[in-house]
Amino acid sequence: MPAELLGRWNFDPPLLAALIAAPLLYLRLMPERCRETSTAFGAAWLLSLVLFVSPFCALTSALFSARVVHHLLLTIVLAPLLALAVPKARVPGPLAAWTALQAVVFWFWHAPGAYAAALSNVALYWLMQASLTAVAAGFWVAIRRSPVPAAIAALLATMVQMGLLGALITFAGVALYAPHFASTQAWGLSPLEDQQLAGLIMWVPGAGLYLGAAVLLAWRWLVRAELAASELASRA
């Protein structure tokens, strides 16, 4: 219920133990840290607290739209922060494979049946969270290791598939996500309205963030190319 939300903190002992152990493990495995990598890890750790410990976690059980925000934060914010925190990380396989794998995993967990199963089983719930984050982190590591044109193409492809899934959810016409059928009215939304809001969030800001990343990468690439051309011209 809305009036109770601020008191709904998640103090699950295994979760807290994992969050406490994570910085210790990071310090042990990353002896050659720099300010950038440490900041990225710290930001990722704080975001994890928001996503899994704060009352926002409880809100995702009530609203599918909040769950979509949660998943977007996992894949578009937490995952690249983790990739930045371990700059020497490498992943097997080409960027195209990671792009396709991320799309498959994201679509799978947002299929109504798989989503309902994950919210009714603790092990499946954490498998959903872990797989979304791990595959997205692999995608962002592959982005960093790939030539700029390939990285831009992968980001644009991800933007398209994210927008398509968001559009399908928005225009489904019927409520599809059973775990939220009885929990949205307290927030002033019908299950279908909540689903439509979720689809719009995925479709516009979700896809838009990948577009923004592609534009930023292209802009930085062009700036570097112009600087290199200027240096060559000055030496001529």
N, C-alpha and C positions, 0 to 999 in steps of 0.2 A: 504494500500500500504506500502511496506517496508520503503520507505523514510519518511513516516508519523508516523511510529510506535512509536517512542520515545515520541511523543506528545499525544499519545492516553491513557491518564490516565482516570480512571473511578471515577468521583467525584459525583456519584449518591447519593443524600441526604439521603435516607433511609439506604443505605449501610454504609455511613460514620457515621450516627447516631448509627447504630448497633455496629460498630467497636469501637466507643467512649464509648458506654454504657457497652460493654463486660468487660473491666478491672474493671470498677466501680462495676459491679455486682459480679465479681469474688472476689474482695476484701471484699465485704459485705458478701458473702455466704461462704467464706473460711477464717474465722478468724484465724484458727490454721494452717497457711501455714508454709512451710519450704523452704529452698533454692532450693531444688530439684523441688518441685511442682511449685514454683514461676517461676523458670527458664523454666520449661516445658510450662507453660502458656504463658510466654513472647515469647518463640520461636513459639508457635502456633499462637499467635497474629500477630507477624511479618510475618510469612508465609501467613497468611490470607491477609495481605496487598499486598504481592507479587501476590497472586492468584487472587484477586478480584479488586485491585485498580491499580496496576502497568500496564504498556503496555502489559505485558504477557497475561493479561485477554483479551485484544483486539486481540492478536495473536491467541487465541483459537477460535475466531470467523472465522478466515481465514483458519486455518489448523486443520484438524482432528488429526494429529499427536501431535500438541500442546495441543489439548483438552485431548488426552489420557494421556499426561504427567501431565496435570492439575488434572485429576481424580486419577491418581496414587499417586500424592502428597497429595491429600485429604485423600485417604484411607490408605496409607502406611506410611505417615509422620505426617500429621495433626492429624488424628484420634488417633494414639498411644500417641502423645504429649498431647492431651486432656485427654486421659485415665491416663497418668502420673500426670497431673495437679490436678486430683481429685482422690487421691489414695484410698479413702474409698468408691468410687462409686461401686455400685452393679447393676447387670442386672438380670431380671427374665429369667428362662429357662436355659437349659444346653448349653455347648459350641457347641455341634453338631448342635443345632438349630440355633445358631448365625452364625456358619460357612455356613450352608445351606442358611440362609436368606441373608447373604452378597453376596453369589454367585448369588442368584436369582435377587437381586437388581442390582448388577453390570451388569449381562447379560441383564436384562430388559432395562436399560438405554443405552446400546450399541446395542440394536436391531435398525435397520435403521429407522423404523417407530416411535418408542418412542423417539429416539434421534432427529429426524427431528421435532417432535411435541414440544419437550422441547426447541429447539432453535428458535421456531416461536411464543412462548408464554412466557411472563415474569414469570407468576405464575408457570408454569411447569418447567421453567429453574431453579428457586430457589428450587422447590420441588426436582428436580434431584440433585442439589448440597447438599441440606440438608439431603436427604435420604441416599445418598452415604456416607456422613460424619458421620451421626448419627449411621447408622447400622455398619459401620466400627469401630466407637468408642466402640459400644457395643461388637463387636467381640474382640477388644483388651482388654477391661475390663474383658471379660470372659476368655481370654487367661491368664491374670494375676491371676485370681481366681481359675484356674483349675490345677490339677496335671500335672507335667511336661510331662509325656508320652502322655496325652490327648492333651496338648497344642502343642506338636511337631506334632502329627497326624493332628490336625486342620490346622496348618501352611502348612504342606505338601499337604493336600487336597486342600487348597486354591491355592498353587503353581500350582497344576495340572490343576484346572479349569481355572486359569488365563492364563496359557500357552496354554490351548486348545482354549480358546476364541481368544487369540492373533494369533494362527495358523490359525483358521478359517477366521479371518479378512485378514490375510496376503495372503492366497491362494484363496480368493474368486474369483479372476479372472475378476471381473467387479466392478466398483465404486458403492458403496452402499449408501453413505451418502450425500444425496442431498444438505444439507445446504452448502457444500463445493465445489459443482460442478463448481461454477464460481469464486472462490476466491483463488485457489491454484496456478494458472498460474503466478500470479505476484511474487510468491516466487520460481519460477523455477521448479514447480512440477505439474504433471498432477493429477487429482483427484485420479486415481488409484495408482499412486506412493505415494501420500500422505497417502492413506489408507494402503498401504503395509508397509510404514515406521511406521505408528501407530501400526499396528499389530505386527511388530518386537519389538517395544518398550514395548508393553504389554507382549509379549511372552518371551523375554530374560531378560531385566532388571526388568520388573514388576514381573514376576514369580520368578526371581532370588532373589529378595529382601525377599520374603517369605521363600525361601530355606535358605538364609543367616540367617534369624531370627531363623529358626528351628535349624540350625547347632550351632548358638551361644547359644541357650537355652540348647541344648544337651551337649555342652561343659561345660557350667556353672554347669549343673546338675552333670556331671561326676567329675568335680573338687570338688564340695561340697561332693560328695560321697567318694572320695579319702581322703579328709581331715577328714571326719567323721571316716573312717576306720583307718586312722593313729592315731587319738586321742584314739580310742578304743584299738588299739594295744599298745600304750604308757602306757595306764592305766593297761594293763594286767600284 
